[in-house]
Amino acid sequence: MAEGPGTGPRLAELLAAGRRLWEEVETGAEPSSGAPAVQEKVRQGLDALQQAAAMVAQLDLFSENEELEEIASADLKYLLLPALLGALTLKQVDLSRRLEHLESARAHFWRFLKLCKSYGLGSFHLPAAATGPPGEEDAESPSPGRPAAAQPSLVAMASSRQAKIERYKQKKELENRLASMSTCVESGQADEDQIREFYILQIQKWINTSLEEMESIDQEMVILRSRATAKQPSAPPHATARQVRAPMKPFILTRDAAQAKVFGAGYPGLPTVTVDDWYEQRRRQGVLSAQGAPQRTPGITDEDLQKQEKKEEEDDEEALQKARNWDDWKDTHPRGYGNRQNMG
């Protein structure tokens, strides 16, 4: 088993302490992950895991040029260091540094997946690295020039859903197998083959967890970056100078001006005299003769004409009586009365 140099804590102790603190934070009964006690455990766990990761790098335990069989069974558990670092980094709740924490956690998960991919631990698609020198991405990962927020097609969405279902089934199966083997391994009764299988199952479980966490991180980073872009004030256009407009001349809209716009000002068609006045003016000018005026018998007034018409109506008693008789007959003889033809 690998041990740290010097008189400091051993590598196995640092890994065990970091993993224990992560489990306490993950399964703790605290109402909020932002509680000071929880954040203190997160800080202590990150310190222990970072020291362990530095010791692993110093001891050069893992290399992409070696096979999985070349790694000692007791050293397999140290492959989980980047995954545990990423999981604890996500537990930090400093909102002002949330994007920084997400990028750091994603980098930890990506290094863990890349190391597992190089050892052939599981068949999965390695996501693209967020940042890094060219050539770090796996051959199966998308090209850096491809837009990260491209609209997924229906086929890609269906395949992603199927992959999530498969990962969930594998996760449940791995948890059941680990639960049945953990007692034997922790008690020291397991042989080397069982210990190796136990650590490989743990690594495969964390592979599924890392893939899920990276998907969630990518979605949250898109939201945070778009929010930061929306908060930035838009820069004023310096290239185009503002055009100085001349002040507008004030004007007053009066009732006379509005009436003049509708009817026209001084238009000769406006009514100025009555018809009788106009006729009288034209007659005085000699344009119209007196014959054009309606003729009336001299000495007869309108009252006389009305009396004459009333008298003519009263004199015609015979016509009046005939009309009354006809009205009475219509009252007692409806229309069609007496027409008995074609009645059968």
C-alpha positions in Angstrom: 0.0 0.0 0.0 1.3 3.5 -0.9 2.2 5.7 2.0 3.1 9.4 2.1 6.7 10.5 2.6 7.9 12.0 5.8 6.2 12.0 9.2 2.8 13.4 8.0 -0.4 11.5 7.7 -0.4 8.5 5.5 -2.0 8.5 2.1 -4.6 5.9 3.1 -5.6 8.0 6.2 -6.0 11.1 4.1 -8.2 9.3 1.6 -10.3 7.7 4.4 -10.7 11.1 6.2 -11.8 12.8 3.0 -14.2 10.1 2.0 -15.7 10.0 5.5 -16.3 13.7 5.5 -17.9 13.5 2.1 -20.3 10.8 3.4 -21.2 12.9 6.4 -22.0 15.9 4.2 -23.9 13.8 1.7 -26.0 11.9 4.3 -26.0 14.5 7.1 -29.2 15.7 8.8 -28.4 19.4 8.5 -31.3 21.4 7.1 -29.1 23.3 4.7 -25.8 22.6 3.0 -24.8 26.2 3.7 -24.7 25.7 7.5 -21.3 26.6 9.0 -20.8 23.1 10.4 -21.4 21.5 6.9 -19.1 24.0 5.2 -16.4 23.3 7.8 -16.6 19.6 6.9 -16.4 20.4 3.2 -13.3 22.5 3.8 -11.6 19.8 5.9 -12.5 17.1 3.3 -11.1 19.2 0.5 -7.8 19.8 2.4 -7.4 16.1 3.1 -8.2 15.0 -0.5 -5.9 17.7 -2.0 -3.0 16.5 0.1 -3.7 12.9 -0.9 -3.9 14.0 -4.6 -0.5 15.8 -4.3 1.0 12.6 -2.7 -0.4 10.4 -5.5 1.1 12.7 -8.1 4.5 12.7 -6.2 4.5 8.9 -6.0 3.5 8.6 -9.6 1.1 5.8 -8.9 -0.8 5.9 -12.1 0.2 6.3 -15.7 -1.7 6.2 -19.0 0.9 3.9 -20.5 0.3 1.0 -18.1 -2.5 -1.6 -18.0 -5.1 -2.1 -15.3 -3.5 -5.4 -14.3 -0.3 -3.6 -13.4 -1.9 -1.6 -10.6 -1.8 -3.1 -7.2 -5.2 -4.0 -5.7 -4.6 -1.8 -2.7 -3.8 1.2 -4.9 -7.0 1.0 -7.0 -9.0 3.0 -4.4 -6.7 6.1 -5.1 -8.2 6.4 -8.5 -11.3 7.8 -6.8 -9.4 10.9 -5.6 -10.4 13.2 -8.5 -14.1 12.1 -8.3 -14.2 12.8 -4.5 -12.6 16.2 -5.0 -15.2 17.1 -7.6 -18.1 15.9 -5.4 -16.9 17.9 -2.4 -16.2 21.0 -4.6 -19.8 21.0 -5.6 -20.8 21.2 -1.9 -19.4 24.7 -1.6 -22.1 27.4 -1.4 -20.3 30.6 -2.1 -22.6 32.2 -4.7 -20.0 34.8 -5.8 -17.6 32.0 -6.8 -20.2 29.4 -8.0 -19.0 29.5 -11.6 -15.4 29.0 -10.4 -16.4 26.0 -8.3 -18.4 24.4 -11.1 -15.4 24.7 -13.5 -13.1 23.2 -10.9 -15.5 20.3 -10.1 -15.9 19.6 -13.8 -12.2 19.5 -14.3 -11.8 17.0 -11.4 -14.6 14.7 -12.8 -13.1 14.9 -16.3 -9.6 13.9 -15.1 -11.2 11.0 -13.3 -13.1 9.8 -16.4 -10.1 10.3 -18.6 -8.0 8.1 -16.3 -10.6 5.4 -16.1 -11.0 5.5 -19.9 -7.2 5.0 -20.3 -7.4 1.9 -18.1 -10.5 0.5 -19.8 -12.7 0.8 -16.8 -16.2 0.9 -18.3 -17.4 1.7 -21.8 -18.6 5.3 -21.9 -18.3 8.4 -24.0 -15.8 10.8 -22.6 -17.2 14.4 -22.6 -15.2 17.3 -23.9 -12.8 19.0 -21.6 -13.9 22.6 -20.7 -10.4 24.1 -20.9 -7.0 22.7 -21.6 -4.2 22.4 -24.2 -5.1 20.9 -27.5 -5.0 17.1 -27.7 -6.3 16.4 -24.1 -9.7 15.4 -25.4 -10.4 11.8 -26.2 -10.7 10.8 -29.8 -14.4 10.2 -29.2 -15.1 13.6 -27.7 -16.5 16.4 -29.9 -14.2 18.9 -31.5 -13.5 22.2 -29.6 -14.9 24.2 -32.4 -18.3 22.6 -32.1 -20.8 24.9 -30.3 -21.5 23.6 -26.8 -25.1 24.9 -26.7 -26.1 23.4 -30.1 -29.7 22.4 -30.4 -29.9 18.7 -29.9 -31.8 16.6 -32.4 -34.5 14.1 -31.5 -32.2 11.2 -32.1 -29.5 12.6 -29.8 -32.1 13.3 -27.1 -33.5 9.8 -27.4 -30.0 8.3 -27.2 -29.1 10.5 -24.2 -32.3 9.3 -22.4 -31.5 5.7 -23.1 -28.0 6.2 -21.8 -29.3 7.7 -18.6 -31.7 4.7 -18.1 -28.8 2.3 -18.6 -26.6 4.2 -16.2 -29.4 4.1 -13.6 -29.8 0.4 -13.9 -26.0 -0.1 -13.6 -25.9 2.1 -10.6 -28.5 0.1 -8.8 -26.9 -3.2 -9.6 -23.5 -1.9 -8.5 -24.9 -0.6 -5.2 -26.4 -4.0 -4.5 -23.1 -5.8 -5.2 -21.1 -3.3 -3.2 -23.5 -3.6 -0.2 -23.0 -7.4 -0.2 -19.2 -7.2 -0.4 -18.5 -4.2 1.9 -18.8 -6.1 5.1 -16.4 -8.7 4.0 -13.8 -6.2 2.8 -14.0 -3.8 5.7 -13.6 -6.7 8.2 -10.4 -7.8 6.5 -11.7 -11.3 5.6 -11.7 -10.8 1.8 -8.8 -12.0 -0.3 -7.0 -10.0 -2.9 -9.3 -10.9 -5.7 -12.4 -9.8 -3.7 -10.7 -6.6 -2.7 -9.8 -5.8 -6.3 -13.3 -6.5 -7.5 -14.7 -4.4 -4.7 -12.6 -1.3 -5.7 -13.3 -1.8 -9.4 -17.1 -1.8 -8.6 -16.6 1.4 -6.6 -14.8 3.0 -9.6 -17.6 2.0 -12.0 -20.2 3.4 -9.7 -18.3 6.8 -9.6 -18.0 6.8 -13.4 -21.8 6.9 -13.6 -22.0 9.5 -10.9 -19.3 11.7 -12.6 -21.2 11.5 -16.0 -24.4 12.7 -14.3 -22.7 15.5 -12.4 -20.9 16.7 -15.5 -24.3 17.0 -17.4 -25.8 19.0 -14.5 -22.7 21.2 -14.3 -22.8 22.0 -18.0 -26.5 23.0 -17.7 -25.9 25.2 -14.7 -22.8 26.9 -16.3 -24.9 27.9 -19.3 -27.4 29.5 -17.0 -24.8 31.3 -14.9 -23.0 32.6 -18.0 -26.1 33.9 -19.6 -27.1 35.6 -16.4 -23.7 37.3 -16.2 -24.0 38.4 -19.8 -27.5 39.9 -19.1 -26.2 41.9 -16.1 -23.4 43.5 -18.1 -24.4 47.0 -19.3 -24.4 47.5 -23.0 -21.6 49.7 -24.2 -22.7 53.0 -25.8 -21.8 53.3 -29.5 -18.8 55.5 -29.7 -18.3 55.3 -33.4 -21.6 57.2 -34.3 -21.8 60.7 -32.9 -25.2 61.8 -31.8 -26.9 64.2 -34.2 -27.7 67.5 -32.8 -31.3 68.4 -33.6 -32.6 71.9 -33.9 -35.2 72.9 -31.3 -38.7 72.6 -32.6 -40.7 75.8 -32.9 -43.7 75.7 -30.5 -47.1 76.0 -32.0 -50.6 76.5 -30.7 -53.6 74.7 -32.1 -56.6 77.0 -31.8 -60.3 76.4 -32.6 -60.2 78.8 -35.5 -57.2 77.1 -37.0 -58.8 73.7 -36.8 -62.1 75.0 -38.3 -60.2 76.6 -41.1 -58.5 73.3 -41.9 -61.8 71.6 -42.2 -64.0 74.1 -43.9 -61.4 76.2 -45.6 -60.5 79.9 -44.9 -62.6 82.4 -47.0 -64.0 79.8 -49.4 -66.9 81.3 -51.4 -69.0 78.1 -51.0 -69.6 78.9 -47.3 -73.3 79.7 -46.7 -73.6 83.4 -46.1 -77.2 84.2 -47.2 -80.4 82.3 -47.3 -82.1 81.2 -50.5 -84.8 83.9 -50.4 -82.1 86.6 -49.9 -80.2 85.3 -52.8 -83.2 85.2 -55.0 -84.2 88.8 -54.0 -80.7 90.0 -54.8 -80.7 88.3 -58.2 -84.1 89.8 -59.0 -83.0 93.3 -58.1 -80.0 92.8 -60.4 -82.4 91.9 -63.2 -80.9 88.5 -63.7 -84.2 86.8 -62.9 -87.5 88.0 -64.3 -90.6 88.3 -62.2 -92.1 85.4 -64.1 -89.8 83.0 -62.4 -91.6 83.7 -59.1 -94.6 81.6 -58.2 -97.9 83.4 -59.2 -100.7 83.9 -56.8 -104.2 85.4 -57.3 -104.2 88.9 -55.9 -106.2 89.4 -52.8 -106.3 85.7 -51.8 -104.5 84.6 -48.7 -103.5 81.2 -47.4 -106.3 81.2 -44.9 -108.8 81.7 -47.7 -107.4 78.7 -49.6 -107.6 76.4 -46.6 -111.3 77.4 -46.0 -112.1 76.8 -49.7 -110.6 73.3 -49.6 -112.5 72.4 -46.4 -115.7 73.6 -47.9 -115.2 71.4 -51.0 -114.7 68.3 -48.8 -117.9 69.0 -46.8 -120.0 69.5 -50.0 -119.1 66.1 -51.3 -121.4 64.2 -48.9 -122.2 61.5 -51.4 -118.6 60.5 -51.8 -118.2 60.6 -48.0 -121.2 58.4 -47.4 -120.1 55.9 -50.0 -116.7 55.6 -48.3 -118.3 55.0 -44.9 -120.6 52.3 -46.4 -117.6 50.5 -47.9 -115.7 50.5 -44.6 -118.7 49.0 -42.8 -119.1 46.3 -45.4 -115.4 45.4 -45.1 -115.8 45.0 -41.3 -118.6 42.4 -41.7 -117.3 40.7 -44.8 -113.7 39.5 -44.4 -111.5 39.0 -47.5 -112.6 35.8 -49.3 -116.0 35.7 -47.7 -118.6 34.1 -50.0 -116.1 32.5 -52.3 -117.5 28.9 -52.0 -116.1 27.7 -55.4 -113.8 24.7 -55.4 -114.7 23.9 -51.8 -116.0 20.3 -52.6 
